[in-house]
Amino acid sequence: MVQVNTSGEATKAGVDPARAAQLASVVGSLPNLRLRGFMTIGANSPDVDVVRASYEALARVRESVVAGGAPGTGGATELSMGMSGDLEIAVAAGATMVRVGTSVFGARPAP
């Protein structure tokens, strides 16, 4: 997976969406790696529209990369985005994988 910082938040890791296709092409060209898709952590916002926009941005990155036809990128169809608190928004935006650890295991203990 290529991690993309679709929210633009400094606290998030990942490549800028404008550079995601270039990185995906490089990863896709490597002989011992198989690019499966893209991942992001949604915007940290109580505004559902802001969170949704960050997920929809990742879906657009995937569509652009797959349509671009660069070698090794055609199978990059997975979208890993969304967690327990916003999985419905992520699925509606096209998520194929969600991280639901809090729903399964409960909240993390305070440090």
C-alpha positions in Angstrom: 0.0 0.0 0.0 1.1 3.6 -0.7 0.0 5.8 2.2 -1.4 9.1 1.1 -2.0 12.1 3.4 -5.3 13.2 2.0 -6.1 15.5 4.9 -3.0 17.6 4.6 -2.6 17.4 8.4 1.0 17.7 9.7 0.3 14.9 12.2 -0.4 12.4 9.4 2.2 10.5 7.4 2.0 9.7 3.7 2.8 11.2 0.4 1.0 14.3 -0.9 -1.9 13.3 -3.2 -0.3 15.2 -6.0 2.8 12.9 -5.8 0.9 9.6 -5.2 0.8 8.5 -8.8 4.6 9.0 -9.2 5.3 7.0 -6.1 2.9 4.3 -7.1 4.6 4.0 -10.5 8.0 3.6 -8.8 6.6 1.0 -6.4 4.8 -0.8 -9.2 8.1 -1.1 -11.2 10.0 -2.8 -8.4 10.4 -6.5 -9.1 9.9 -7.8 -5.6 6.9 -5.7 -4.6 3.3 -5.9 -5.7 1.3 -2.7 -5.3 -2.1 -3.6 -3.9 -3.6 -0.1 -3.3 -3.6 2.9 -1.2 -4.3 3.8 2.4 -5.0 6.9 4.4 -6.0 8.0 7.9 -9.1 10.3 7.6 -9.1 13.9 8.6 -9.2 14.5 12.4 -12.4 16.6 12.3 -15.9 16.4 13.8 -17.1 17.7 10.4 -18.3 14.6 8.5 -18.0 16.4 5.2 -14.2 17.1 5.9 -13.7 13.4 6.7 -15.7 12.3 3.7 -13.6 14.5 1.4 -10.4 13.0 2.7 -11.7 9.5 1.8 -13.0 10.6 -1.6 -9.6 12.1 -2.4 -8.0 8.7 -1.9 -10.6 7.1 -4.2 -9.7 9.6 -6.8 -6.0 8.9 -6.4 -6.7 5.2 -7.0 -8.8 5.8 -10.0 -6.2 8.1 -11.5 -3.3 5.6 -10.9 -5.2 2.6 -12.3 -6.4 4.5 -15.3 -2.9 5.8 -15.9 -1.7 2.3 -16.9 1.8 2.5 -15.5 3.4 -1.0 -15.2 2.6 -2.7 -12.0 -0.2 -0.3 -11.0 -3.2 -2.0 -12.6 -3.8 -4.2 -9.6 -3.7 -1.3 -7.1 -7.4 -1.6 -6.4 -7.5 -1.7 -2.6 -8.5 1.3 -0.5 -7.6 1.0 3.2 -9.3 3.8 5.0 -11.7 4.3 7.9 -11.7 3.2 11.5 -14.3 2.1 14.0 -15.7 5.7 14.4 -16.1 6.5 10.7 -16.2 3.2 8.9 -19.6 4.0 7.3 -18.2 7.1 5.7 -15.2 5.2 4.4 -17.2 2.4 3.0 -19.5 4.8 1.2 -16.4 6.4 -0.3 -15.1 3.0 -1.6 -13.1 1.5 1.2 -12.2 -2.1 0.7 -10.4 -2.4 4.1 -11.3 -0.7 7.4 -9.4 -0.8 10.7 -11.9 -1.6 13.4 -9.6 -2.5 16.3 -11.4 -0.2 18.9 -14.8 -1.9 18.1 -13.2 -5.4 18.5 -10.8 -4.8 21.3 -12.1 -1.7 23.0 -10.3 1.6 23.6 -6.6 1.6 24.3 -5.6 2.1 27.9 -4.2 5.5 28.8 -0.4 5.5 28.9 
